[in-house]
Amino acid sequence: MAQSRLERIGTIYTRMQSLMKGGALKPEEKPLWYVVYESFPPKYEPRYNRAAPNIEIRDIFYKEDIIRAKFQKQYGNNLRFTLANNDTESHTQKFISIYQNLEKSGIPDDQIYEKAIENFNAENTSFQIKKQEQSEKQPANELKNQPVDKTQRVKINVSQIFE
């Protein structure tokens, strides 16, 4: 009735066809994809042993991807965005739209990025982008340079932990 469950013995279409012919599946229970497959059959039958076409896969990059990558690399750690709120766009998307508007206005290419950051800071008073030099000087870097005193012992009373 169901023939074999191995993918080597026919396609999912032929197995569904056999189930309907054998009566295991009623015609009104056939899945939607089955009707679509019959209406628009593929050019080549999808079999396991068909060789994959030797086609070069091109990278798809948009012009804004370079800007987005630069912005994320410099300020990505400072950005916060909740996926629960679909009404607002992300900080990165806001920055990209500001950048594109400045590009249209005719500002030289070497100044657009800095102007976009200034405009972004002006528009978003609740969120400010800090310069790269400031973000690199984190307290963690300062702690690395301080000597560690390994002879200092911490006094812990175990009975006080469980009180």
N, C-alpha and C positions, 0 to 999 in steps of 0.2 A: 504494500500500500504506500508506504513512505519511501520505498526503495532503500537507499543508503543515506546515512547521515554525514557521510564524508563529502567535503566540498569538491573532491576530485571526480565524483560521479555526478556530474551535472551541476547546473547552477541553481540558485535559490528559486528562480522562476520555474525551472523544469520540475523541481521538487514540489512547489506549490501546485503546479498544474497536475501532477500525479496525485496529490492529496485530494484535489477536487474531482478528478476522474474516478478515484477509488471510493469516494463518498465520505471520506474522513472529514472533509471541510465542505460545508454547504456553500452554494454560490453567493448567498447573501452575506456570508461571513468573510468573503475574500477581502484582503486588505486594500487600501487605497493605492498603494504603490503598484499593485498588480495591474490595476486598470490603467494607470499611467504608463506602465511598462508595455502593455499591449497596444496602447494608442501611439506611443512614441518609442518604438524599440531602438536600442542602441545600434550604431553602425557595425560594431564588432561585438560579438558575444563575450560577456565578461567571464572569462574562464581563468582558473588558477595558473595555468601553464602558458598563458599568452605573454610574450615578451614585452617588456616595457618599452615605449618609444624612446629613441635616443634624441631628446630635444634639450637644447641648452636652456636652463632656467635663468631668466634675467632677474637681477635685483630690482625691486621696485622702491625707488626713493622719490619723495616729493621734495620740492625746494625748501619747504618749511621744516623738514626732518633735520637738516643740519643746524638750523637755529634752535629747534627744540632740544637736540642733543647737547648743544653748547649750554643752553639755559639749565637743563637738568643736571649737567655735570657740575656746574658752578653752584647752583642753588637748590638742587634736588633734595638735600637733607633738611632744608629749612621749610619745605613746602608741605602743607597738610591739606588733604582733600578727603571728604567722606563720600563714599559711593552711594550712600543712602539718599542723598539729595540730588535728584536728577535735574532740578530746575536751574541750577547754577553751573557755569562752566568752570573748569579747573584753572588754577593760577597760570599754568603753562599755556593753556589755550587763550587766556586773556592776553598774556604777553605776546603770543604769536599774532593775534589780531592787531595789537598796538604796533608791532614791528611791521606788519604788512601795510598798515595805514601810513606809517612813516616812509616806507619804501615808495609808495605812490606819490608822496608829497615832493620828492626830488632831493632828499637829503643825501649827501655822499655816503657810499657804502661803508666806509670805515667809521663813520660816526653814528650810524643807525642803531647799532646795538646799545651803546651807552645812552642815547636819547630815549630808546624804548624802555630801558630800566628806569630812567628818571620819570618818564610818563607813567609807568606802571606804579611806581612808588607814590606819585601824586594822586592817582586814581584810587588806590587801595590804601587808605589811611590805617585800616585795621591790620594790614599785613605789609611789612616793609622788607625789601630785599637789602641785605647787608652786602657791602663790598667783599670781594674775595679775600683781601688781606685780613679783614676782621674775622671772617669765618674760619680762617686757618689758625688763628691764635685762640685756641680753645683751652680751657683749664687742663685738659688731658695732656696737652703738650707741655704745659708748665710742670705737671707732676712728674713727667718722665725725666726732667732735668734735675729734680731734687734728689739728694742722697737719701737712701732708705736706711733707717737704724734697725738692724736685725736683732740687736741685743735687747731691745725694749720688749717686755713681756706684758701681756694683757691679763689682768686679774679677774677671773670669773668665778663666782660662787655657784656651784651647780644647784644647790638647794633654792637659790633665789630664782632660778629659771622657771621652776615648776610652781611657784606661788601664784 
